[in-house]
């Protein structure tokens, strides 16, 4: 074997070693990150402040991927299923039920790696989904802007004084709740949403925006561009922290919603499990309820005092069959879009 042949073999060997190291390095880097698809306000107020300590504790960096809604997030994940680029996905319970049927894209929760599941309230998790929080969706408003300084009922925000000064979530935000609230107020039900959609169609010129992002509605309320919105207690906390006059009322019917996490099949299940389990621990749950004003699912954590004040009374609270919402949301959205576009 001559020197030229040896040289070629040496270079080939070095190249192979370099490729192997690069592959290992890439896998190692991936193991040291967890990519979390979540809502913008959730990242900024809840997860971002916890990220440095989480990295110090686990060696894993939390990398945010922002979504405007659960429905948008699911569409993006399914469109990029061969390389989703997300390890943990935040979503509402209804959308999670739809996603759970996609066994190639989503993974069952590894119960043996999630000891904090044992500390959660009943009904907060299943094989594929675990709630991070619960909350009511009701009327968030500016007392300094609304007539008389107070809102007490759903009918208030549909009075002439509120024209072009309210924001209602599009059907993809808080899945279907705007339609369901309107339906219950107008003699309908989850099995008959026609009265609700017809009412929203009549109100289209009364509504300043049917927001596709909760963040957009919060910003409009903070700037005084609207007087009221359908939102959650986290919106109250966010505006109050900016020294903006804000209040919330939970009249009948006020839906209660679970939102939480699913594991995406992105080749990084161990890091995803570490993140999810940490999210359910008492200290992270306490941080969340104190900072974000939503309900903790960890039984050892007391809800923030500000949250307790705005929770609906038992007679005002409503829950819905999430399977029906999941099955019918697409059809409802089409009918809603037709009604408000007229």
C-alpha angles and dihedrals in degrees: 000000000000128000092258091057092047090049092052092048091048092052091046090051093049091048091051092049091048091051091049092050091047091052092049091046091052092051090046092051091050091051089055093057134060115198111211122192107207144139119288096242091046091056096045099044106027115021105028094061090051096046099085094052091044090054092048091048099044106015088238122125117215109226113193124220108189125221129182095212141357091252092053091047093051092049091052093048093049092047091055098035094137090061108008095172091211129100102181124029126199113215145149120263096251094053089044090060090056093045093049090070089064096084094172094058102036130049131216113253110264097234093189090061095045107066091161090070086082090064097056130106116260116275094021098113146024136179094294108022137048124188120234095189145347130220146164121253108217142122118322111185148166110249089196091059108034120088110267091007095263143081119200107164142028089248090063095070092052093058118111092255089068096051112140089359105093134078122210122188118250112243092264091061113075084359111261096334096123090054093044094049091049091047095052090047091053102044098272134114141201086282093049114036095156093100090052096048091046090051092050089049090055090048096050093106090046093056118080093203142356092213122215090193127046089212091062092054092048091052092049090050091048091052092048093244088127133024100213144012141181103254148125135272089262088070089055091052093047094052094040089055087058090054091249118148105249139155140174133215126190107203126172117316103034115160121219116216136194118210124181149124143309129188116242121213095244101132094259103090097140094058090044091054092049090052095047094047091048090050090059095050118112096248094052091044091051091049090051097050093043095046101031101029096227129130119272118230092203106098092216093062124083116219116250113271091238089056094050089056093059101038112117121252113253092257092052097046121093134186128193139211100267092198090060092047090050092048096046106031094095092053092044091051092052092050091045092051091051092049098049093042094059 
